[in-house]
Amino acid sequence: MQKIPATVITGFLGAGKTTMIRNMLMNADGRKIALIINEFGDLGVDGDVLKGCGAEACTEDDIIELNNGCICCTVADDFIPTMEKLLARKDRPDHIIIETSGLALPQPLVAAFNWPGIKTAVTVDGVVTVVDSAAVAAGRFADDHDALHAQRAEDEGLDHESPIEELFEDQLTAADLIVLNKADLIDEAALKSVREIVAAATARKPRMIEARNGDIPASVLLGLGVGTESDIENRKSHHELEHEGAPHDHDHDEFESFVVELGALADGAAFMESLKPVIDKHDILRLKGFAEVKGKPMRLVIQAVGSRIDSYYDRPWAAGEARGTKLVVIGLHDEMDDQAITSEIKALG
């Protein structure tokens, strides 16, 4: 039988992966698609958003969620069994989409497609890395080499870059296609700078395209035909290069997530405006979830990257569905005060 193509979609927290997939499902050109979604946090926000989009190309039964935080660390325990169950179905999909968490390394996941039983049935059509152009333009995830060299000159003990910058580079190194998303939020000069920063972050030169609100045709994202699993040795991450030839574990202890729950919001817009200083104060990397707004029959989706917050009503609340507001908060472990953040967010409701 012909191998089923699989597309791995990676990218940092809040880059717009879920929005891009949602747009793609609504315009899938007749393909039947299965989704594997890996999230960091106990509340499956991305999976629930995609289940609510009502796309014929991908029903709720075609969406598989792995809320373990990092699919790259649990390939044997989670991903391989999930793929085996998917392949055992009588109604096999035409294409498999895998959305990694924003904290995952794509390399171990792609390498897993060489696993016996998987390699004969599925091939990696391509790795698509989504970049938040506005964030990179603001310097939030860009590497400042001059500043780093200056710090090294002052501190001989500083011999490594930050985990976030390394992760950003690793996701770019794995890419077959780079999507510069949110291009509409910056001007042409800033976008040109983003292109230069992204190009300098990886020795490989994958194609780059621009996107606004993740709106890219399925024909552009799917059908790349790369077979990336056969080239993964040429796309090693920082972690792999540092520990080459030695057994090691990939650790995400520097990141932390927790869920904040509160009741219905009196005013959704006012809540989000009041949320911005809380995010800035505690340097929250990512916040996402669902909210109930008094007097509104529909569920409000909230997505925040830094203090930039987007929201939209995605679907009516279902009969018998538990309402309320639930938000996943993600940040650096050493900088997160769970109790203070929870208390401050609850006070806004």
N, C-alpha and C positions, 0 to 999 in steps of 0.2 A: 504493500500500500504506500501511497505517497505520504511523505512526512507532513505532519501538521506544523505550519509556521507559528512561531511564538515571538511576540514583541515584548521586550523588557523596557518599561518606562521608569526612569530614575530621575533624580533631581532633588535639590535641597528642600528643606521644610518650606512649604508655602510657595513653591515655584509655579504651581498651577497645574500639576499633573492630573488631579481628579477632574478639573474643569475641562482639560483637553480631552480626556477619555470620554467624558459625558458628551461633549460635542461630537466626538468621533462615533459614538454609539448611535447618535441620532441621525447620522449620515453614513451608515456602514456599507452602503452599496450592495445590499443583499446578503452579506456575510453573516453566518451564525457565529457569535463570539462568546467565548468563555473568559471570565475575569478571575484572576487570583489577586487579591488585595492584601498587602501587608501593612499594618499600621503600628505606630508607636503610641501606646496608651490603651486603657481599658475600654474606652468608648469607641465603637467602630463608626466613626463619622463618615469617612470616605465611602465605605461600602454602603452605608445607609443612603447617602446622597445619590449614588449610582443606581441603587435599587429603586429609588423614587423617580428616576428620569423617564420611566415608561417606554424605553426603547424596545422595539420588536426584535432587534438584533441580539439582545441579551436580556433574558428574563431573570427573575430573582433566583431561580434554580441554577442559573449559569454563573452566579457570583459566589466565589468562595473567599471567606475572610480568614486571615491568619493574624491575630492580634498579639503576636509575640514580640513585637518591637523591632526585630532585625532578622529578616529571612536569611541573610547571609550567614548568620550564626547557627541556624537550625535547619540547614539544608537536608540532612539525613533524617531528622526527626519529623519535620513538618512538610517541607516542599516535595520531597520524593514521594511520600505516601499520597499526598494530594494529587500529584501528577498521575500516579498509577491509577487512582480512583477515577480521575477524569478520562484517562485513556480506556478504561474498562467499560465506559458507558456505550450503549448501543448507538445513541445519537451523538456521535463525536462532533466537536465544533469545527468550523472551517478555519478559525484562527484563535489563538490564545493570547490574551493580554495580561501581563504581570506588572502590577504597580507596586514598586518597592516603597518602603517607608523612606522618609527624607533622611534617615540616619544610616541607611543600608549601603554597603559596598556592592556594586553590581557584579564584580569579578567572581566571587564564590558561587553566586547564583548561576551565572552563565556557564561556569565550569561544570555545574551539576548536570547540564544537558549532555555531558559525555558519559553519564551514569548508564551502566548496562540496563536495557529495558526502556530507557528514555531516548537514548541516542538513535535507536532504530525507528522510533515513532514520531519524534518531534525535532525540529531544528530551530535555532534562534534566527528569525528573519532579520532582526536588527535590534540594537540597543539605542533607545531614544533618550537623551538627557535634556531635561527641561531646566532652563536657567531663568531666574527672576532678574530681568534686565535692570529694573529700577533699583533693586537691592545692590546689585553689583556696581551700578553707577554711583550709588551713595557710599561705596566702600565697605559695606557691611560684611561681604564675604570675599572681597578681593584681597590679594596678598600685596602688601606694601614692602617691596624688597629693600628699599632704602632704609625704611624705619627698622626693619628686621636686622639689617647689617649694623645699624647704629646700636641697637640693643645688644647684639652679640659682642660688639666692641666693648661695651660697658660691663657685660656680664658673661664671663667665660663659661658659666654653667648652663647658659641657654643654647642648647644644641639641637632644637627641633622646632618645627612650626606648630601652630595651633591645630588641634584635631579638626576644627571646622574647615580651615583652609585646605588641609590635606584631603578631607572628605570631598570637598568641592572639586579639587583637582582629580581625585580618583574617579569620580562620576563622569568627568569630562574625558578622561583617558579611556574609559570603557565604551565611549559613544561611537555609534555609526552615523548618527544624525544629532545635531545640537539645535534645540529650539530656543531662540532668544525670546522668551515670552514677556508680556507686559511692555512691549516696545512702544505702545501708545502713551505710556506714562513718562517718557523722557524725550528730549529733543534729538535731532539728528547728530549733533556733535557728541552728546552723551552716548548715543547708540554706537557710534563709531568707536568710542573709547571702550565700551563693553566688548565689542568684537575683538579689539586688540588684547584686552585683559584675558578673555576666554581663550583666544588663540595661543597666548603665551603660557597658559596654565597646563598645556599638554603638548608633548612632542608629536603626537599624532595630529593629523589635519582632517578631521571629519567635516562634512558639509554643515554649514550653519544657515538656518532660516529664521526669519522673524515672525512673530505671532502677536496678536492682540486678543487677550482674553481666551487664549488656548484654542483659537478658531483655526484649525488646519484640516484640510480634507483627508479622509481616510486613505485616499489613493496616494497621498504623500507619505503618510506614516507607515502604512502597511505595504508589503510587497517589495521590501528592500532586497530580499534574497541574499543576505550576506553569509549566513551560516557562521555566526560569530563564535560559536563554541569551538570551532576549529582554529581560531586565531587568538584565543584568550591568553595564551602564554606571552603574547606580545603586548598585553594591556595590564600589566601587573600594578597593583596598588602600592602605596607607600609601605603599608604594613607587610605585604608580601615581599617587597624588595629588602626591607630591613631584617626580616626573619627568614630569608631564602635558605632552604635546605634544613631548617630546624623546625621541630613541632612548636606550635604556638596557638594561642587563642586570640580572637578579635574581641576587644572589650569596648562596651558602650557605657561604662559606669559613669562617664563624665556627663551624661544626659539623664534627665529625670522627667517623669510626667505624672500628673495626677488629675483627678476629675473634680470640678466644682459644680455642685447642684444647688439650684434655687428655684423659686416658684415662677409664676408668670410675671413678665415685665410690664410695668405700667406704660412705658414708652420705649420702643426698641431703639429709635434714633438717639434719644437722650442717654440710654444705657451705654451704647457703643461710644459715644463722645466722652462719657465719663470713664470709660474703660481705658482710653489712650494713656492718661497719666499713670495709671496703675501698671500698664505694660512697660512704659518707659522707666518708671521708678525701680522695677524689679528686673529689668532687662530680659523680659520674656521673649523667647525666640519665636514661639508659635502658639496660637490659641485658636481652637476650632470647636464647633459643636452646634447644638440646636437650641432654639429658644421658643417659649410660648409667650405671645404678646396679647395682653388683655384686649378682648373685642375683635381679635383676628382669628378667622377660622383656619388659617394656614400656618405651617411650621416655618420659622425663620432660621435659615442657615447662616451662621456667623463664622467668618474666616479672617484671621488676623496674622499678618507677618510683621513683626515689630509693631509699631503703632499704626500701621496702615491696615484698616479694617474694611472688608467687603461683606455685604450681606444680600440675601434675596429670599423670597418666600418660594419654597420648592414644591410643596404639595399640601393638601388639606390634612388635618389630623384625622387618623383613621378611627372608626367607631371602636370604643373600648381601649384605645391606645393610651398609655400613661403619658400625660402631658407634663410640662415643666421645662426647666432650662438646665441643660447639662453642657459643660464646657471642658475640653481637655486643655491643660496648660503644659507646655513643654519648654524646658530651659536647661541651663548648665547646672549640674548637681551642686557644685560648691556655691552657687549664687542664688539658689532658690530657697525662699522662706515659705514653705507650704502653708503654714498656719496664717501668716500675715497676708499672703496673696488671697487665700480663701476668704478670710475675714473682710478684706477690702472689696473683693468682687461681690460678696453677698450683700454688703452695705449699699451697693449701687442699685440692687434690685428693688 
